Amino acid sequence: MSRSAPPPPRHVGPPSGPHGGPAGGRGPEPGTPAAGTPVTGAPAPRPPDGPPRPAAPTGLAPAPAPGPRIPPPDGSTGLPTYTLANRLADWRRARADGRAGLPSGSSGTPTLEELAQDFLARSHRERLRLDVELAPLLESVATLGVRIAETEHAWRRAEERVASWPVLLDRDQLDLRRGGESLTADDVVRARRAREYEALRRPMVDEITRLQRTGAAAREELARVHAAIRAREIVGATRVRRLHAQAMARISAYERHLVRHHPRGDAIGPWLVAQHPRIPGWVFEAEAGAAATPSDRPSEES
């Protein structure tokens, strides 16, 4: 007697968890038989072909274009470090120059000349970096200056046009009737003429107001750019001041050992001062310009 074939295996779902749900706390994925939804359903909507449709107008005015961005000043100092090795090298060269009798008159010493030239090169580098930082700001100053001049010129022309239009019409112009107004009351006719005149004059007055606001915004932006320029000039001047202070620290360490080993250590002071590095003139100009700028802070009462 032959046995019949075993029935096909039934679909077995995922093992259930302790609360009747699927094991692991995860539910069946959508679109699977276990989720109770058909596998074949409506396809996902496809984007329409062709260029996108323009959005419906919202009635809002477009946002104004932002003004020129002012980059922040570079925070790096670029100062060299006066290491112990450099200090020992300065002392060793001071003893060697002193035993050799340098300086001997106006000739000076090679070490002082080297330190002065190093400060000069670093100060020139700081000036170059400052010029690079100020270049976009100076372009903004030129652009804002032209914009302010053009705005003021348009403002004057708009005021001249408005000046030729009186604020109120004369009585004869208010009583002027047009076709179809022969039987209209006098006060209605005057009100119509006044509204028509105001509709013609109001845009010119609004144009003056707009030009005033544009000029005020441009002048405010120009003041901000000038303040940023002064701030960067002060930063550059401070960097050069710090470079000069560090150069003088090295020179002082060198000269203290030089006078101890020089045969005429008590008389070489003027010769040494003549070789000291000088601070560039633009540093004094930047500091004087910042000091001449009035402060926005209120003065303290004594």
KABEL-V591161 format. One record per backbone hydrogen bond with DSSP energy under -1.0 kcal/mol. CO is the residue of the C=O (numbers start at 1). NH is the residue of the N-H. If there is no record, write none. Layout:
# KABEL-V591161
co=CO nh=NH
co=CO nh=NH
This chain:
# KABEL-V591161
co=15 nh=23
co=17 nh=20
co=21 nh=17
co=22 nh=25
co=29 nh=32
co=32 nh=35
co=32 nh=37
co=33 nh=36
co=81 nh=83
co=83 nh=87
co=84 nh=88
co=85 nh=89
co=86 nh=90
co=87 nh=91
co=88 nh=92
co=89 nh=93
co=90 nh=94
co=91 nh=95
co=92 nh=96
co=93 nh=97
co=94 nh=98
co=95 nh=99
co=96 nh=100
co=97 nh=102
co=98 nh=101
co=109 nh=113
co=110 nh=114
co=111 nh=115
co=112 nh=116
co=113 nh=117
co=114 nh=118
co=115 nh=119
co=116 nh=120
co=117 nh=121
co=118 nh=122
co=119 nh=123
co=120 nh=124
co=121 nh=125
co=122 nh=126
co=123 nh=127
co=124 nh=128
co=125 nh=129
co=126 nh=130
co=127 nh=131
co=128 nh=132
co=129 nh=133
co=130 nh=134
co=131 nh=135
co=134 nh=138
co=135 nh=139
co=136 nh=140
co=137 nh=141
co=138 nh=142
co=139 nh=143
co=140 nh=144
co=141 nh=145
co=142 nh=146
co=143 nh=147
co=144 nh=148
co=145 nh=149
co=146 nh=150
co=147 nh=151
co=148 nh=152
co=149 nh=153
co=150 nh=154
co=151 nh=155
co=152 nh=156
co=153 nh=157
co=154 nh=158
co=155 nh=159
co=156 nh=160
co=157 nh=161
co=158 nh=162
co=159 nh=163
co=160 nh=164
co=162 nh=165
co=170 nh=174
co=171 nh=175
co=178 nh=181
co=185 nh=189
co=186 nh=190
co=187 nh=191
co=188 nh=192
co=189 nh=193
co=190 nh=194
co=191 nh=195
co=192 nh=196
co=193 nh=197
co=194 nh=198
co=195 nh=199
co=196 nh=200
co=197 nh=201
co=198 nh=202
co=201 nh=205
co=202 nh=206
co=203 nh=207
co=204 nh=208
co=205 nh=209
co=206 nh=210
co=207 nh=211
co=208 nh=212
co=209 nh=213
co=210 nh=214
co=211 nh=215
co=212 nh=216
co=213 nh=217
co=214 nh=218
co=215 nh=219
co=216 nh=220
co=217 nh=221
co=218 nh=222
co=219 nh=223
co=220 nh=224
co=221 nh=225
co=222 nh=226
co=223 nh=227
co=224 nh=228
co=225 nh=229
co=226 nh=230
co=227 nh=231
co=228 nh=232
co=229 nh=233
co=230 nh=234
co=231 nh=235
co=232 nh=236
co=233 nh=237
co=234 nh=238
co=235 nh=239
co=236 nh=240
co=237 nh=241
co=238 nh=242
co=239 nh=243
co=240 nh=244
co=241 nh=245
co=242 nh=246
co=243 nh=247
co=244 nh=248
co=245 nh=249
co=246 nh=250
co=247 nh=251
co=248 nh=252
co=249 nh=253
co=250 nh=254
co=251 nh=255
co=252 nh=256
co=253 nh=257
co=254 nh=258
co=255 nh=259
co=262 nh=265
co=264 nh=267
co=268 nh=272
co=269 nh=273
co=270 nh=274
co=272 nh=275
co=273 nh=276
co=281 nh=285
co=282 nh=286
co=283 nh=287
co=284 nh=288
co=285 nh=289
co=286 nh=290
co=287 nh=291
co=288 nh=292
